[in-house]
Amino acid sequence: MKEIFGNLLGLKASQIRRLENLSRRRVPPQDIISHELCRDLCALSAETSRQIGLLIDRSGRIVQILMGEVDRIVIPDLKDYRLAPDRLRGLRCIHTHLNETPLTQDDLTDLALLRLDLMAVVTMTGSGEPALIHWAHILPGANESSPYQIMDPIPPFRPEIDCLSLIQALEAELARKKTDTGGQAGAERALLVSVFTGPRKDAVDSLDELEELTRTANISIIDTVLQQRKKANPRFLMGSGKLDELSIMALHRGATLIIFDQELNPSQIRSIADRTEIKVIDRTQLILDIFAQRAQTREGKLQVELAQLKYILPRLVTKDTAMSRLTGGIGGRGPGETRLEISRRRARDRIRRLEQAVATVQKNRSQQRSRRSKKGLPIISIIGYTNAGKSTLLNQLTHSRVLAENKLFATLDPSSRRLRFPRDIEVIITDTVGFIRDLPKELMAAFRATLEELENADLLLHIIDISNPRHPDQIRSVETILDELNLCSIPMIRVLNKMDRVNPEIRKGLIRRLDGIAVSALNRSTLKPLSEKMEAAVEHLYGNTA
């Protein structure tokens, strides 16, 4: 017997048996629905005063019967029928209307959102006879606001439209559209979303930064969406209708990923995952993914994995009902433990092991710092917003070759080099991971061993990209993090980088206002004033020590 989805209360045993008999029927591949099946479906729908639907696969097999109410029908979770940007679901839905109302907006939304092969409604006469079959299908390349085509209704006694050929032609067009828009096998294509309640300018700046992060992660950006609300929806962040529109847009344009600029709490992740077929992540997850891609040393990899697990653990949810099946045996604590519980337990066990490993890293770093202290070498730490030019400056000052790229978080693992000033003063200069606004607290905790390098610094060089119009906000973000780390008492020099990209008059104003030294890290000849000030600061510190 096929599964009957919906409320069967109030149905007679004979009516349930007739539903079961319907499920054994097959539909010819060229038909939307056979004439006989259409007639029997309408008769049973009129008798029960409910809408009745069928989900039919491409072989003409009825895979599920849907039992609705007088004015609506609900389609169940279709998780077993996976999607791809150039594929339809592999199912068509046909259901009755108890009057002569054609396709509703809900029908069309389900068609687009679930990416069904087609959606059809059989309207009925007052006597319970089928009147017309109204139907529609996805239209590749159409506007996202109406990504479907409503076809002319057809009589129930002539339901032949050559369904299979139509569906194959639609999928061929979807594949062509994907190729035209640059889709590549395995490449992620993202839709970026920001739902904000504050000033629009702040939201736009944050979304611009999210675009940079997305490109750093090697993800193609399809489009960006901004929505302003008086109050964020506690369940979906945005309204449920807007979320449906977003899901349709993502599916229609071949997106494989939706990235929210705002951090999603565990319940929002669960609610959104239950409503959309597209993978959804937030800004924090994206940053963690970038860190995972770029960590090179064992220490960095340990810290990134720890941060990821701490973030993911409370968000371990699944749409797959198979995850709730009871399991036992190897890897299971007992016959009453679910797969999801096993995943959580394993994550907690892994977190404990990683915390022990990171503690060992911290101990080793502490020993390294002790050895440096015994040598009496001053330590200068380079800090700043990500992609401000820290690694480039380190390379120019020390004639080294630390990786420097025009990407966010090019440096994750700290690099230390020796630097000798003209007056024969030697120091250790250290490059650190770049800061970012709203740095995830999981990263702050996991990278404590790295950030502890700053605690032993005698001098901080705060690198500021003055060519970036958002540099005032970036300065605030860096100094807020320094305050949280209790590092504000360490002497600091502001280095105004990328001076060559700023108008000379504006540059002079910034030097006065920010009390900094302007340089171009790409041009060694501009670094002399900075070297002199660093040397003077170190001599001053030695004098104070003496």
C-alpha positions as CSV (number, residue, x, y, z in Angstrom):
1,M,0.0,0.0,0.0
2,K,1.3,3.5,-0.8
3,E,1.5,5.9,2.0
4,I,-1.5,8.2,2.4
5,F,-0.4,11.6,3.6
6,G,-2.9,13.7,5.5
7,N,-5.8,13.4,7.9
8,L,-7.9,10.2,7.5
9,L,-10.2,10.9,10.4
10,G,-13.8,10.7,9.4
11,L,-13.2,8.5,6.4
12,K,-15.1,5.3,6.1
13,A,-13.2,2.0,5.7
14,S,-14.6,1.6,2.2
15,Q,-13.3,5.1,1.2
16,I,-9.8,4.2,2.6
17,R,-9.9,1.0,0.5
18,R,-10.8,3.0,-2.6
19,L,-7.8,5.3,-1.9
20,E,-5.6,2.3,-1.6
21,N,-7.0,1.0,-5.0
22,L,-6.2,4.4,-6.6
23,S,-2.6,4.0,-5.5
24,R,-2.2,0.8,-7.6
25,R,-3.1,2.5,-10.8
26,R,-0.5,3.7,-13.4
27,V,-0.6,6.8,-15.6
28,P,0.6,6.6,-19.2
29,P,3.8,8.6,-19.7
30,Q,2.2,11.0,-22.2
31,D,-0.8,11.8,-19.9
32,I,-1.0,14.3,-17.0
33,I,-3.5,11.8,-15.6
34,S,-5.6,9.1,-17.2
35,H,-9.2,9.9,-17.9
36,E,-10.4,7.0,-15.7
37,L,-8.2,7.9,-12.8
38,C,-9.3,11.5,-13.1
39,R,-13.0,10.5,-13.0
40,D,-12.5,8.2,-9.9
41,L,-10.4,10.8,-8.1
42,C,-13.1,13.4,-8.5
43,A,-15.9,11.0,-7.4
44,L,-14.0,10.2,-4.2
45,S,-13.2,13.9,-3.6
46,A,-16.8,14.9,-4.0
47,E,-18.0,12.1,-1.7
48,T,-15.5,13.0,1.1
49,S,-15.8,16.8,0.5
50,R,-12.0,17.0,0.5
51,Q,-9.3,17.8,-1.9
52,I,-7.4,14.7,-2.9
53,G,-4.0,14.7,-4.6
54,L,-1.5,12.3,-6.2
55,L,2.2,12.5,-6.5
56,I,3.3,10.7,-9.7
57,D,6.8,9.8,-10.8
58,R,8.1,9.8,-14.4
59,S,7.3,6.2,-14.9
60,G,3.6,6.9,-14.2
61,R,3.7,5.3,-10.7
62,I,1.7,6.9,-8.0
63,V,4.2,7.3,-5.1
64,Q,1.9,9.1,-2.6
65,I,-1.7,10.0,-2.1
66,L,-2.4,13.4,-0.4
67,M,-5.6,13.8,1.7
68,G,-6.4,17.4,2.1
69,E,-9.2,19.6,3.5
70,V,-12.1,21.3,1.7
71,D,-10.0,24.2,0.6
72,R,-6.4,23.1,0.7
73,I,-3.9,20.3,0.4
74,V,-0.4,20.0,1.9
75,I,2.5,18.4,0.1
76,P,4.8,16.4,2.4
77,D,8.6,16.7,2.7
78,L,10.1,15.4,-0.6
79,K,13.6,14.9,0.8
80,D,14.0,11.6,-0.9
81,Y,13.7,13.3,-4.3
82,R,16.9,15.4,-4.4
83,L,17.4,18.5,-6.5
84,A,20.2,19.9,-8.7
85,P,20.3,23.4,-10.4
86,D,19.6,21.8,-13.8
87,R,17.0,19.2,-12.6
88,L,13.4,19.1,-11.7
89,R,12.0,17.0,-8.8
90,G,11.0,14.0,-10.8
91,L,7.4,14.2,-9.5
92,R,4.3,15.9,-10.7
93,C,1.4,16.8,-8.4
94,I,-2.3,16.5,-9.5
95,H,-5.0,17.3,-7.1
96,T,-8.7,18.2,-7.1
97,H,-10.6,21.4,-6.4
98,L,-14.2,21.0,-5.2
99,N,-15.3,23.8,-7.4
100,E,-14.2,25.4,-10.7
101,T,-11.4,27.4,-9.1
102,P,-8.2,27.0,-11.3
103,L,-4.6,27.0,-10.1
104,T,-4.1,29.1,-6.9
105,Q,-1.1,31.1,-5.9
106,D,-0.3,28.4,-3.4
107,D,-0.3,25.8,-6.2
108,L,2.1,27.9,-8.2
109,T,4.4,28.7,-5.2
110,D,4.6,24.9,-4.5
111,L,5.4,24.3,-8.1
112,A,8.3,26.7,-8.1
113,L,9.5,26.2,-4.6
114,L,9.5,22.4,-4.7
115,R,10.6,22.4,-8.4
116,L,8.0,19.9,-9.4
117,D,7.8,18.5,-12.9
118,L,4.4,20.1,-13.2
119,M,1.4,21.1,-11.1
120,A,-2.2,20.3,-12.2
121,V,-5.6,20.9,-10.7
122,V,-8.7,19.0,-11.7
123,T,-11.8,21.2,-11.2
124,M,-15.2,19.7,-10.6
125,T,-18.7,20.3,-11.6
126,G,-21.5,20.5,-9.0
127,S,-22.3,16.8,-9.6
128,G,-18.7,15.7,-8.9
129,E,-17.6,15.2,-12.5
130,P,-14.2,16.4,-13.7
131,A,-14.6,19.7,-15.5
132,L,-11.1,20.9,-16.7
133,I,-7.5,20.1,-16.0
134,H,-5.6,23.4,-15.2
135,W,-1.8,22.9,-15.3
136,A,1.5,24.8,-15.2
137,H,5.2,24.0,-15.4
138,I,8.5,25.7,-14.5
139,L,9.7,28.1,-17.2
140,P,13.5,28.3,-17.4
141,G,14.8,31.9,-17.9
142,A,11.6,33.5,-16.7
143,N,11.4,36.3,-14.1
144,E,11.8,35.1,-10.5
145,S,8.5,36.7,-9.5
146,S,6.7,34.3,-11.9
147,P,9.1,31.5,-12.8
148,Y,6.4,29.3,-14.3
149,Q,4.1,29.1,-17.3
150,I,0.4,28.6,-16.9
151,M,-0.9,26.5,-19.8
152,D,-4.3,26.5,-21.4
153,P,-6.7,24.1,-19.6
154,I,-7.4,20.8,-21.2
155,P,-10.5,18.5,-21.1
156,P,-10.3,15.5,-18.7
157,F,-11.2,13.1,-21.5
158,R,-8.1,14.3,-23.6
159,P,-5.2,14.6,-21.0
160,E,-2.4,13.7,-23.4
161,I,0.4,16.3,-23.5
162,D,3.4,14.0,-23.8
163,C,4.5,14.7,-20.3
164,L,7.8,12.9,-20.5
165,S,9.1,14.8,-23.5
166,L,8.0,18.1,-22.0
167,I,9.9,17.4,-18.8
168,Q,13.0,16.3,-20.6
169,A,12.9,19.5,-22.8
170,L,12.5,21.7,-19.6
171,E,15.5,20.0,-18.0
172,A,17.6,20.4,-21.1
173,E,16.8,24.2,-21.1
174,L,17.6,24.4,-17.4
175,A,21.0,22.8,-18.1
176,R,21.6,25.2,-20.9
177,K,20.8,28.2,-18.7
178,K,23.1,26.9,-16.0
179,T,26.0,26.7,-18.6
180,D,25.2,30.2,-19.9
181,T,25.5,31.7,-16.4
182,G,28.9,30.1,-15.9
183,G,27.9,27.2,-13.7
184,Q,30.6,24.7,-13.2
185,A,30.4,21.2,-11.8
186,G,31.1,21.2,-8.1
187,A,31.3,25.1,-7.9
188,E,29.3,26.8,-5.2
189,R,27.0,29.6,-6.3
190,A,25.6,31.8,-3.6
191,L,22.8,34.2,-2.9
192,L,23.8,36.7,-0.2
193,V,21.1,38.0,2.1
194,S,21.0,40.7,4.8
195,V,18.0,41.3,7.0
196,F,18.6,44.5,8.9
197,T,16.7,46.7,11.4
198,G,19.3,49.5,11.8
199,P,20.7,52.1,9.3
200,R,20.8,51.0,5.7
201,K,24.4,52.3,5.2
202,D,25.7,49.9,7.9
203,A,23.9,47.0,6.3
204,V,25.3,47.9,2.9
205,D,28.8,48.1,4.3
206,S,28.5,44.8,6.0
207,L,27.1,43.1,2.9
208,D,30.0,44.5,0.9
209,E,32.3,42.8,3.3
210,L,30.3,39.6,3.1
211,E,30.9,39.7,-0.7
212,E,34.6,39.9,-0.1
213,L,34.5,37.0,2.3
214,T,32.5,35.0,-0.2
215,R,35.0,35.6,-3.0
216,T,37.8,34.7,-0.6
217,A,36.1,31.4,-0.1
218,N,36.0,30.9,-3.9
219,I,32.2,31.0,-4.1
220,S,30.5,32.7,-7.0
221,I,28.0,35.3,-6.1
222,I,24.7,35.2,-8.1
223,D,23.0,38.2,-6.4
224,T,22.6,40.1,-3.1
225,V,19.3,40.7,-1.3
226,L,18.7,43.4,1.3
227,Q,15.6,43.5,3.4
228,Q,14.8,46.1,6.1
229,R,12.4,45.2,8.9
230,K,11.2,46.9,12.0
231,K,11.9,43.7,13.9
232,A,13.6,40.5,12.8
233,N,11.4,37.5,12.6
234,P,12.4,35.3,15.5
235,R,11.8,32.1,13.5
236,F,13.0,32.9,10.0
237,L,14.8,36.2,10.5
238,M,12.7,37.4,7.5
239,G,9.1,36.8,6.8
240,S,8.0,33.3,5.7
241,G,6.6,34.7,2.4
242,K,9.9,36.5,1.7
243,L,11.8,33.3,2.5
244,D,9.7,31.4,0.0
245,E,10.5,34.1,-2.6
246,L,14.2,33.8,-1.8
247,S,14.1,30.0,-2.1
248,I,12.4,30.3,-5.5
249,M,14.9,32.9,-6.7
250,A,17.8,30.7,-5.5
251,L,16.5,27.6,-7.2
252,H,15.5,29.5,-10.3
253,R,19.0,31.0,-10.7
254,G,20.9,27.9,-10.0
255,A,22.2,28.8,-6.5
256,T,23.5,26.0,-4.3
257,L,23.9,28.2,-1.2
258,I,22.2,31.0,0.7
259,I,24.5,33.0,2.9
260,F,22.9,35.3,5.6
261,D,25.0,38.2,6.8
262,Q,23.5,37.9,10.2
263,E,24.3,35.1,12.6
264,L,21.5,32.5,12.7
265,N,20.7,30.9,16.0
266,P,20.1,27.1,16.2
267,S,16.2,27.4,16.0
268,Q,16.4,29.7,13.0
269,I,18.8,27.3,11.2
270,R,16.3,24.5,12.0
271,S,13.3,26.5,10.8
272,I,14.9,27.7,7.6
273,A,16.3,24.3,6.8
274,D,12.8,22.8,7.2
275,R,11.4,25.3,4.7
276,T,13.9,25.5,1.9
277,E,15.8,23.0,-0.3
278,I,18.9,25.2,-0.5
279,K,21.9,24.8,1.8
280,V,21.9,27.8,4.3
281,I,24.8,29.2,6.2
282,D,25.6,32.4,8.0
283,R,28.5,34.9,8.1
284,T,30.2,33.1,11.0
285,Q,30.1,29.7,9.2
286,L,31.5,31.3,6.1
287,I,34.4,32.8,8.1
288,L,35.0,29.4,9.8
289,D,35.1,27.8,6.3
290,I,37.7,30.3,5.1
291,F,39.8,29.6,8.1
292,A,39.5,25.9,7.5
293,Q,40.7,26.4,3.9
294,R,43.6,28.5,4.8
295,A,45.0,27.0,8.0
296,Q,48.4,25.4,7.2
297,T,50.1,24.4,10.4
298,R,48.9,21.7,12.8
299,E,48.2,24.4,15.4
300,G,46.0,26.4,13.0
301,K,44.1,23.4,11.9
302,L,43.4,22.3,15.5
303,Q,42.1,25.8,16.4
304,V,39.9,26.0,13.3
305,E,38.4,22.6,13.9
306,L,37.7,23.4,17.5
307,A,36.0,26.6,16.5
308,Q,33.9,24.9,13.9
309,L,32.7,22.1,16.2
310,K,31.8,24.6,19.0
311,Y,29.8,26.5,16.6
312,I,28.1,23.5,14.9
313,L,27.3,21.5,18.0
314,P,24.2,23.5,19.1
315,R,23.1,23.7,15.5
316,L,23.3,20.0,14.7
317,V,19.9,19.5,13.1
318,T,18.6,17.4,10.2
319,K,15.7,17.3,7.9
320,D,16.3,13.6,7.4
321,T,13.8,11.6,9.4
322,A,16.2,8.7,9.1
323,M,18.4,10.5,11.7
324,S,15.7,9.8,14.3
325,R,15.7,6.1,13.8
326,L,16.9,4.1,16.7
327,T,20.4,2.6,16.2
328,G,22.8,0.5,18.2
329,G,25.8,-1.6,17.8
330,I,29.3,-0.3,17.0
331,G,29.5,3.4,17.6
332,G,26.2,3.5,19.4
333,R,25.9,4.0,23.2
334,G,22.8,1.8,23.3
335,P,19.7,0.8,21.4
336,G,17.9,4.0,22.6
337,E,20.4,6.5,21.1
338,T,19.6,8.2,17.9
339,R,22.0,9.0,15.1
340,L,21.7,12.7,15.8
341,E,22.6,12.1,19.5
342,I,25.6,10.0,18.4
343,S,26.7,12.9,16.2
344,R,26.4,15.3,19.1
345,R,28.3,13.0,21.5
346,R,31.1,12.4,19.0
347,A,31.3,16.2,18.5
348,R,31.6,16.8,22.3
349,D,34.3,14.0,22.6
350,R,36.2,15.6,19.7
351,I,35.9,19.1,21.3
352,R,37.4,17.7,24.5
353,R,40.4,16.2,22.7
354,L,41.0,19.3,20.7
355,E,40.9,21.5,23.8
356,Q,43.6,19.3,25.3
357,A,45.6,19.6,22.1
358,V,45.2,23.4,22.0
359,A,46.2,23.6,25.7
360,T,49.4,21.8,24.8
361,V,50.0,24.4,22.0
362,Q,49.5,27.2,24.5
363,K,52.1,25.6,26.9
364,N,54.6,25.3,24.0
365,R,54.0,28.9,23.0
366,S,54.5,30.0,26.6
367,Q,57.8,28.2,26.7
368,Q,58.9,29.8,23.4
369,R,58.0,33.2,24.9
370,S,60.0,32.5,28.0
371,R,63.1,31.7,25.8
372,R,62.6,34.9,23.9
373,S,62.3,36.9,27.2
374,K,65.6,35.4,28.4
375,K,67.3,36.7,25.2
376,G,65.9,40.1,26.1
377,L,64.6,40.8,22.6
378,P,61.7,43.3,22.3
379,I,58.7,42.0,20.5
380,I,56.7,44.0,18.0
381,S,53.3,42.6,16.9
382,I,51.6,43.7,13.7
383,I,47.8,43.9,14.1
384,G,45.0,45.2,12.0
385,Y,41.9,44.5,10.0
386,T,42.1,41.6,7.6
387,N,43.6,42.5,4.2
388,A,45.0,45.8,5.5
389,G,48.5,44.9,4.4
390,K,50.1,43.4,7.5
391,S,52.0,40.5,5.8
392,T,53.2,42.8,3.0
393,L,54.6,45.2,5.6
394,L,56.4,42.4,7.4
395,N,57.9,41.2,4.2
396,Q,59.2,44.7,3.4
397,L,60.6,45.4,6.9
398,T,62.4,42.0,7.2
399,H,63.1,41.1,3.6
400,S,61.1,37.9,4.0
401,R,58.5,36.1,1.9
402,V,55.5,35.5,4.1
403,L,52.4,34.8,2.0
404,A,50.6,38.0,1.2
405,E,47.5,38.0,-1.0
406,N,44.7,40.5,-1.8
407,K,42.2,38.4,0.0
408,L,40.7,38.4,3.5
409,F,42.5,36.2,6.0
410,A,45.5,35.4,3.8
411,T,47.4,34.9,7.1
412,L,46.1,32.6,9.8
413,D,49.3,31.2,11.3
414,P,51.5,33.8,13.0
415,S,54.9,34.4,11.5
416,S,57.9,35.8,13.5
417,R,61.0,37.4,11.9
418,R,64.0,39.2,13.3
419,L,64.5,42.9,12.5
420,R,67.7,44.9,13.1
421,F,67.5,48.7,13.2
422,P,70.4,50.9,12.0
423,R,71.5,51.6,15.7
424,D,72.1,47.9,16.1
425,I,68.9,47.3,18.0
426,E,67.4,43.9,17.3
427,V,63.7,43.0,17.7
428,I,61.3,40.2,16.9
429,I,58.4,41.3,14.7
430,T,55.3,39.1,14.5
431,D,52.5,39.0,12.0
432,T,49.1,38.0,13.4
433,V,45.7,36.9,12.1
434,G,43.6,39.7,10.7
435,F,40.7,41.0,12.8
436,I,37.2,41.5,11.4
437,R,33.9,43.1,12.6
438,D,31.8,40.8,14.8
439,L,34.7,38.3,15.0
440,P,33.0,35.0,16.0
441,K,33.4,34.3,19.7
442,E,34.2,30.7,18.8
443,L,37.2,32.0,16.9
444,M,38.3,34.3,19.7
445,A,38.3,31.3,22.1
446,A,39.9,28.9,19.7
447,F,42.7,31.3,18.6
448,R,43.5,32.3,22.2
449,A,46.9,30.6,21.8
450,T,47.6,32.7,18.8
451,L,46.3,36.0,20.3
452,E,48.3,35.4,23.4
453,E,51.3,36.4,21.3
454,L,50.0,39.9,21.6
455,E,50.1,39.8,25.4
456,N,53.9,39.7,25.4
457,A,54.3,42.4,22.7
458,D,56.3,45.5,23.7
459,L,54.9,47.5,20.8
460,L,51.8,47.1,18.5
461,L,51.8,48.3,14.9
462,H,48.1,48.9,14.0
463,I,48.0,48.7,10.2
464,I,45.1,50.7,8.7
465,D,44.0,50.6,5.1
466,I,43.2,54.3,4.6
467,S,42.1,53.7,1.0
468,N,39.1,51.6,2.3
469,P,36.1,53.9,2.8
470,R,35.1,51.7,5.8
471,H,38.4,52.3,7.6
472,P,36.9,54.2,10.6
473,D,34.6,51.2,11.3
474,Q,37.6,48.9,10.9
475,I,39.6,50.9,13.4
476,R,36.8,50.6,15.9
477,S,36.5,46.9,15.4
478,V,40.2,46.3,15.9
479,E,40.4,48.5,19.0
480,T,37.2,46.9,20.5
481,I,38.9,43.4,20.2
482,L,42.1,44.8,21.8
483,D,40.0,46.1,24.6
484,E,38.3,42.7,25.0
485,L,41.7,41.1,25.2
486,N,42.9,43.7,27.8
487,L,45.7,44.8,25.5
488,C,45.0,48.6,25.4
489,S,47.9,49.3,27.8
490,I,50.5,48.2,25.2
491,P,52.1,51.1,23.3
492,M,50.8,51.3,19.7
493,I,51.8,53.1,16.5
494,R,49.1,53.6,13.9
495,V,50.4,52.8,10.4
496,L,48.3,54.4,7.6
497,N,48.9,52.0,4.7
498,K,48.1,52.3,1.0
499,M,48.9,56.1,1.1
500,D,49.5,55.9,-2.7
501,R,45.8,55.3,-3.2
502,V,44.6,58.4,-1.3
503,N,44.5,62.0,-2.4
504,P,47.4,63.9,-0.8
505,E,45.2,66.5,0.9
506,I,42.9,63.8,2.4
507,R,46.1,61.9,3.5
508,K,47.4,64.9,5.4
509,G,44.0,65.2,7.2
510,L,44.0,61.5,8.1
511,I,47.6,61.7,9.5
512,R,46.6,64.6,11.8
513,R,43.3,63.0,12.8
514,L,44.5,59.5,13.4
515,D,48.0,60.5,14.6
516,G,49.6,57.9,12.4
517,I,52.4,57.5,9.9
518,A,51.5,57.1,6.2
519,V,53.2,54.4,4.2
520,S,52.8,52.2,1.2
521,A,53.8,48.7,2.2
522,L,54.5,47.9,-1.4
523,N,57.2,50.7,-1.6
524,R,60.1,50.2,0.8
525,S,61.2,53.9,0.3
526,T,58.1,55.1,2.2
527,L,59.0,53.0,5.3
528,K,61.9,55.1,6.7
529,P,59.8,57.3,9.0
530,L,58.0,54.3,10.3
531,S,61.3,52.4,11.0
532,E,62.6,55.5,12.8
533,K,59.5,55.8,15.0
534,M,59.6,52.0,15.8
535,E,63.3,52.3,16.7
536,A,62.7,55.3,18.9
537,A,59.8,53.6,20.6
538,V,61.9,50.5,21.4
539,E,64.7,52.7,22.7
540,H,62.2,54.5,24.9
541,L,61.0,51.2,26.2
542,Y,64.6,50.1,27.0
543,G,65.1,53.4,28.7
544,N,62.0,52.9,30.9
545,T,63.1,49.3,31.7
546,A,66.6,50.5,32.7
